[in-house]
């Protein structure tokens, strides 16, 4: 996506939690700083076997529906130029406590 200059709206779900962000590393923010990349959020892959598969952990269907809807909303906002996208912000959802949090992140280096 980055090489093609296309935004990537990416999400992940766990048993009762999820995350969502938009990546546009080919652009810069309002201050002229390059937007972050995927590896700026998650610099290292987890060791093999550390993260259970969906079949092992079990995933709530409703959770994937919530996060999938939020992904679709991010794409619609990007296409229509409406609102503020999640570039440089990671949206976290805790389904057990029905709580949303947002964490800011930035590019680690300028290469």
N, C-alpha and C positions, 0 to 999 in steps of 0.2 A: 504494500500500500504506500509506504513512504517513497519508494523509487518512482511510483506512478503519480505521486502527488495527490493521493486519495486519503481521506480521513478513515481511521479505523475506530469503530465503537466496539470495545471489547468488554466482556464480562466473565465472571466465574462464579460458580455456586458451590457451596459446601452443604453439609447436612442441614444446618439452620442459619447459614450466613451466606452473603454474596457481596461481590464488588463490581463496580462498573466505572469505566473511564472512556475518554476519547483521546486518540493519539493523532497529532498533526505535526510530526517532527520536522517536516519540510518548511514550516512557517515559524515566525517569531511572535512573541507576545507584544503587547503595547509598548513595552520599554525597549524593545529590540533584542531581547534575549531569545535564543533558540528554544522552541518548545521541547518538552521532554520526550524521550523515547520509552519503549516498553522496558528495556533493561535499566532505565533510570529508576523505575518503580521496583522492579524485581531483578536485581543485578545477577543473582545466581539461581540456577535451576535447583530444585530440591533434590536430595539424593534419591536414587531409585528405591521405590517401596515406601517412602516416607509419607506420600500423599495417597490416601486410599482412593480406589476407583469409585465411581458412582454406585456400582453394584455392591461394593463392599460397605460403603458408608450409608447408602440410602439417601435419596434426594427427594424432597417434597415437591410434588408436581406443581402445587400452588406457588412455591418459591420461584421455580423456573418461569412461571407465568408472569409474576410480578417483575422479575428482572428482565425478561424478554420484552415486556411492555415498556419498561424504562429505556431499554436499548432502542426500540422502535421510536420512542419519543425523541431521543437524542438525534437519531438520523433525520427525522422530520424537521427538527429545529435547525439542523445543519443545512438541509436542502432549502428551507424557506428563509434562512437568515434570521430566525426568531429566537430571542432569548440568549442566554449565555450557556455555551456548551461546557462539558466537563474536562476540557483541555487543562492539564496541570492540576486537576483535582480528582481524587479517587473517592467515589461514593461507596460507603460501606453500609450494608443492611444486616441487622440482627433480627431474624424472624422470631426468635424466642421472646424478645422484649419489645418487638415492633418498634425498633429504633433505627433511625438513619443518622449517620455521621459523615462528614466530609473531611478529607485530609488533603492538604496541598502538597505537591511535590514539584521538583524542577529538574532541569538537566544537570547531571553531575559534572560533566566537562563539555568543552566546546568543540570537540572533534567531530 
